[in-house]
Amino acid sequence: MRRKLDELEQAFVGRVQPHHRVLIQAGLDHLRFLERTIEQLDEAVDRALAPFAAQLAALMTVPGIGPVAAAAIVAEIGVDMDRFPTAGHLTSWAGVCPGNKQSGGKRLSSATTKGNVWLRRILGEVAWAAIHERSSIFRARYYRLKPRLGAQQAVVAIMHQLLKVIYHVLKTGVCYRELGAGYYEVADPERTARRLTKRLERLGYVVTITPTPEAA
């Protein structure tokens, strides 16, 4: 539009009438009111969160958790994890624990249970953020689970894992320590080898695995 600045200036000449100015001023006044209100609410939230500064800082060491997510998590579950005997109790309460309906030894459903809607929403956002961090173990776990569970259920599994991490961070007060995206390959090299072998076989290759002397 820079090439049309002269035309734009001419377009505004004589078009703004007194009643237009009243409406524009009213809109600007309302915008300023909203901005002041947001600032006041932010200050009130900061005052309410001040006693939990240490817990918030620890939570923000977890991949995907920023200041807003940390505040929302503390608002929903608090910082006293003694209310939940185990991390499993918290994940069940939050509704991110897969169901375990079985019949005749066959699993019929893996749907999550009902739980805290607000916490589930923020965990979903945190999970996606963690998945997009290339050095995160959550990213590695997501791509391990996605072929078997599908994208949606894999995200729920990451939400479940994240909430367990959050539980332990709040329970112990110890900051999160990243294991890295390559953790599973190092922890279970045989499974990694089988997975890569199957991928090559699907491409039409015949694969023979010979361990190196160091690995043997």
Secondary structure, DSSP 8 states (H G I E B T S, - for coil): -GGGHHHHHHHHTTT--HHHHHHHHHHHHHHHHHHHHHHHHHHHHHHHHGGGHHHHHHHTTSTT--HHHHHHHHHHH-S-GGGSSSHHHHHHHHT-SB--EEETTEEEE--B----HHHHHHHHHHHHHHHT-TT-HHHHHHHHHHHHH-HHHHHHHHHHHHHHHHHHHHHH--------TTHHHHH-HHHHHHHHHHHHHHTT--------TTT-
